[in-house]
């Protein structure tokens, strides 16, 4: 067990933060392209269906009002942006907190190698069963990089999602906080765990502008 995994287990992330990040991820995945017509956008209904008075019926101006069949929709939905903003540090903390929670509960397993030379669903099922994830309803498999044969091996297994570790090239779909929270079991390839550690355990360099200001003050003195 490395120092990084010990740090993950000790992380105390508030449920409120996890909830906000989860809601933001689900909202950002929405397209928001739904659209319905109002009564002014429907075709037809340009004249009164019958005269205003002396019919015994309620007055009507058009047959495209919302209470008519084929009429426009009242308060019609229109395309909109559902995206929510979450700070980078908060997203990172929530992701690491979810990862640490899976480690602490024993639902995360690091596998030496997750790779198949050819698409083999039977081999993928055997790998899941070997690592205690065969009966899990939802399983998350994390690879170091996108591998087509491995992806296709898990593709036909219900409830299994394959993601990759964060990478600078942006290849493959990296796992998210939601992927971790909804999964009952998580299988991580050893090289993928090393990539996660390299990405999130790097120490930030001290700010250079502050050093320049300090040097300037000493020169003035």
N, C-alpha and C positions, 0 to 999 in steps of 0.2 A: 504494500500500500504506500503510495507516494505522498509527499507533503501536500500536493495539490488536492488529492482526494480527501485528505484529512481536513483541509481548509473548507472544502465543499460541504462536508458533513457538519462542520461547525457554523455554517451560515444560518443566520436567523432572519428570514425574509417575512415581512408582514403579509397576511392573506389578502389585505386590501390592495397591495402592490401587485400581487399575482393576478388578482381579479381584474384590475385595470389593464394590465398588459394583455391578458387573455381576451378581454372585450375589444381592445384595440386591434389585436391580430385578426379576430373574426370580422370586425367591421371593415378593416382594410382589405379583406378578401372579397367583399361584396362589390359587384360591378355597378350597381345603381343605374342600370339602363332601362328599368321598367317605365312604361308610359301608357297612360289611358287618355281617351278623348273627353273633353268637357262638352257641354251642350252646344257651345259655339263652334266646336271643331267637327261635329258629326255632319254627315252629308244629308240633305233633305230637311223637311220640316220648315220650309220657308214661308208657308202660309198657315193661317189659322185652320185647325181641323174642322171647325164649324163656327157659326156666328156667335157673337158675344152674348146676346140676350135671347130670351124666349125659347130656350130649348129644354130647360129643366136641369141641365147639366152644369157642373162647375165650369167656369170660364177657363179656356185653354188657349195658349198663344202658339204652341208648336207641339208636334208629336215627337220631338227629340229631347223633351224634358227628362230628367232622371227617372221619373216614375213610369215612363213608357218603355215598352220593350224596344230594344235597339236605340234607346235614347242615350244621351251622354251620361257620364258618371259624375255624381256630386263629389266634390273635393277630390278630383282625379289626381292620381299619383303621377309625378313627373320625374325625369332623370335628375339625380342629385348625387352629391359626393358624401359618402358615409365615413370617410377616413378620419381616424383620430390620431393625434400626435402624442407620442410618449418619448420622454428624454432617453438619450442613448445609454446613460448610466443606469437608469431604471430598467430598461429592457435587458441590459446585461446582467443586472443583479437578479432579476426575475428568472432569467434563463439558468443562471448558476444555482439559484435557490431551488428550482425545480429539479435540476440535475442532482444536487446534494440530497434532496428529499428521497429520490429514487435510490440513491446509494445507501442512505441510512435505513430505509425500509427493506433493503435486500432485494429490491425488484430490478436492479440494474446488474447486468453480468458483462464482464469484459471477456471477449472471446479472442483467442490467439489469431484466428484467421477466419474471415467470412468471404469466401470467394469460390466461384464455380467456373470450370473451364467451358462448360456448356449449360444451357438452361435445363435444370433438372429439379422439378417440383418435389420429387421424392427425397432428394438429398437435402433440400431446404427444410422440409418437414422433419427429417431426421435430425438436422441441426437444432431446430427449435425444441424438439423433444429431449435431446441430449442436455440442453441448457435450462430445462425446467419451464419452457415457454410453450410447450405443445398444446396445453389445454387453456391457455390464456385467451380471453376474448379479443383483446386488442394488444398488438405487439409492435414495438418500434425497433427497427433495425437501422443502425447508424454505421455507414461505411466511410472510409477515408476519402474516396473519390467515386464518381459514378462509374459503375461497371455494368454494362448491358446484360451479359449472361446472368450475373447475380440478381440484378433487378428483375429480369424475366423469370427467374426461378421462384421468387417470392410473389410475383404478380398475381398468380391464380389462387393464392392462399387467402381466404377471407379473414379480414381483420388485421392484416399485416401491412405496415407502411414502411417503405425504405427511404431513408434520408441520408444526406452526407454531412460530414463535419464542415464547419465554416472554412472557406478557403479564399485566398486573394483573387483567384481567377474567376470566381463566381460560377463555377461549373457545378451542375446538379442543384437539387433543391435542399438547402440546408435545413436542419431540424429547428423547430421553434419551441417556445415555451408551451404552447398548446399541445404540440405533439407529445411532449414529455408528460404533461398533466393528464391527458386522456388515456395514455398507454398504461396497461396493467403490468407489462413486462418490457424491459428495454435491453436489447443486445447491442453492445458496442464492440466493433473491431478494435484490436489493440493499437493498430496504427492510427485509427480514427481518434482514440482516446489521447494519444500522444499529440495529435494535431489540435485537439480541443485544449489540452494543457498548454501547448505552445502559444495558442491564440489568446487565452484568457489569463495566463499567469505572468505575462511579460510586464515588467515594471516600466512605468512611464518615465521618460527622461525629464530632468528638471528644466524648468522654463528658462530659456536663454535670455529673453529681454530683461528679466529681473537681475541677472548677473551683470548685464551691460549697464543698467541703472546704478548698481552698487559701485561699479568701477568708475563711472562718471562722477559720483559723489565724492569718492576718494581723491580724484584728480582736482576737483574744485576746492577741496579742503587744503 
